[in-house]
Amino acid sequence: MQPVLAAHGKALATGHSPSLRLKAAHKLYDPLVYRRIRAALGGRVRYVICGGSPLGRRLTAFYAGAGIQVFEGYGLTETAAAAATVTPPLAPRLGTVGWPLPGSAVWIAEDCEVLLSGGQVFGGYWNTSVGAERAFQHGWFATGDIGELDADGYLTINGRNKEIIITAGGKNVAPSSARSTTANATVSRAESIRRFVVLPVEFTEDSGHLTPSMKLKRQAVLTDFAQEIEALYAPRRRA
């Protein structure tokens, strides 16, 4: 169901007319799914402002299909807890966090890290110089996020640089860019999933695998499931 709903929303969000098949599916799903979502949000919601981690193309398209336009903002505590980029109200683009606000600037470093400058960027950490050299590069604040700018200046956030995986072929891969089983269709062969294992446990805060804000503790997972991970790289036996 979700792929169909997201496809309908994607067509609307990108200014295209949905196909007859998508229109028919939307007409069926609207009273079953979308109406409940709108009701849970008050019944008359048309716009939502999203901050924090990127919402992602799939969910943005899903909400667009429900008649709810999502405007994303991107910023950090070091930018005065305010947005440095926002979705342009009249020109949204799925999967991006928009353009830099007036007075702000975005630069992508050689290693794809997102760098910011502007009046809202902090001047340093309180009562300490630790991290100052890492925080600023030639006057630009290093966010620790990995991203890219398209030809029209829209910023896309792909992950965190501390989570980057370097493949055997030397390719840098952001694991957070692959967020569904259709992930291989959206990435290069070097970034594609070749093998996987389904663990018989659930990641929770109590198990030590999630933070209180439900972020994955990758190092804890690597430690606790080292055997399973090692087995993924073992040579396959031929029948």
N, C-alpha and C positions, 0 to 999 in steps of 0.2 A: 504493500500500500504506500509506504513512505516514498519509494522512488518515483511513483506516479505523481504524488502530491508535490514532491520537490521539483519534478520536471515542469509541472504547470506553473509553479511559482517562479522558477528560473526564467521561463518564457516571458512572464509578465515583468519581472525585474529587469530584464535586458531589452525591453521594448518590443518584443516579438509577440505575435498572436499565437496562442496555443493551438495545437492541432485539434481536429474534431474529436479524436480519441481522448485527448487530454481534457477537452471541455466536457465531454460526456462523463469521464471519471470524476472530474471536479464537481459536477452537478450531483453525482451520487454521494461523494464523500463529504460535501459541505455540511449537510444536516447531521451526518454521522460523526464527523471528526472536528471539522473547523468550527462549527457552531459551539461545540463544547469548549474549545480552546478560547474563543472570544468571550464566552460566558464566564470562564474562570478568571479572565482578565478584566471583568467588569461589564462586558457586553457591548461597549461602544468604542473600544480601543481601536485606533487606526495607526498609531505610531508608537514605537518603543525605542528607548535609548539604551544601548548596551555598552558597558565598560568592562575592563579587566581583560581576560584572555580573549583572543579572537573567537567570535561565535562560529565562524566557518561558513563556507559556501552552501552546504547542504541544509543546515538549520535556517540560514537566512532565506533560502529559497522556499523552505517549508512554510515559514511565517508569511512570506510574500503571497503564497497561494491562499493563505487564510485571510488575506486582505489587510495584513499588518506589516507596515514598512519598518524595518529595523535600521536605526542609525547608530553606527558604531563609533566609539571614541577610543583612541589609544594614548596612554600616558603612563607615568610611573610616579611613585612617591617622590622621586628626585625631580619631577617636573611639577612640584607643588601639588601633587595628587590631582593635577588637572590634565585635560587632554592636550596632546601635541598635534594630533591629527583627528579629523572627524569626517564622517560621510557627508558629501555635499547633498543638501536636501533635494535639489532638482536633477542631480546626476549620480545616483547611487551606482555602485559597481560591486557585484557579488564577490565575496571572498576577500575583499579589501577592507582596510580601516580608514579609507578616505584620503583626503589631502591634508597637508600641514595647515594649521591655523595661521591667520595673519600674524606676522612677527615670529613665526617658528620656521625652522628649516630642517629637512631630513637629508641625510647623506648615507649611502651604503658603502661600508668599507670593503677592502679587497677580500676579506674573509666572510663577507655578507652580513656582518654585524650592523645593526641599525644605530646610527649616530644622530643625536639631536642637538639643536642649539636654539636659543631664544630667551626672552626675558623671564620666562617661568622656570627655566632650568636652575637648579640650586647651585650654590657656589662651593660647596664642600660639606663633608660630614662633621657633625658637632663634636668639638673638643678632640678631634683626632685627625691625623694626616694619613692614617692607614687607608689604603684603597684610593687615595686621591690620584695617583699616577695612572691607575687602571681606569678610574672613572672618567678621566678627560684625556682626549687625544687631539692635540693641536687646537684646543678650545672647544671641541665637540664632546658631548657627553656620550659615553659608550653604554648602551642600554643592556647589553647581554642578550638581546633578542636577535634572531636571524630573520632577515626579510629581503624584500626586493621592491623596486619601484618600476612601474610600467612606463610606457612611453608618454602617458598622460599625467604622470605624477602621482598615481594612486599607490599607496603603500600596502603590501601584503606581509603579514607576520607568519613565518613558517616554523618557528620553534625557538629554543634557547640554545646558545652556543655551547653551554656546558653539557648539553645532551647530544651533541653531534656525534655520530658514529662514523668512523673512517673505515671504509670497506677494504678488503684485501687488494682491490685495484686502485686504492688511493682516492676514492670518491667520498666527499663529505655528504652525509645524509642526515636530515633532520627527521627523527622517528615520528614526531607529532604531525608531520604532513600527511601521514597515512592513517586515516581514522575510520575506514570501513572496509569490508571484504572485497569491495570493488577498487581497493586502493591501487592495485597494479595497473589499472587502466589510466591512472592520472599521473604516474611517475615514470621515470626512465627505467631501462632494464637494470642499471646498476643499483637503483633504489628499490627495486621490486622485491616482494616477499617470495622467497624460494621454498622455505620449509617453515612449519610452525607446529606448536604443540599446545593442546588445550589442558590447562592445569586443573586438577580436581579440587581446587580451593578458590575461595572468593577473596579478593583483595579488599581489606577494610582498614580503618584506622586502628582498631584493636589488634589486628594481626601485624601491624607495623609496616604495612605496605602503602598506606595512604596518609597524607597529612590531614590536619583538621579541616582544611579547605578542599579536601578530596583530590589533591594532586598526587600523582604516582611518585613513590620513592624508588627511583630506578636502581639506586645502589643496593637497597634492601632486597629488591627482587633479584638482582644479579647474584647477591650473596646466598639467599635462601634457596634459589633454584639453579645453582651452578651446574649441577649434574645434568639437569634437563637441557640447559643451554649448551653445554659441552656436547651432548648427544646430537644436537641439531647439526653440528659441524663434523660429526664422525662420518667416514666414508660409508656409502650405502652398499649393502650386500646384495649381490645379484642372485636371483632365484635359480 
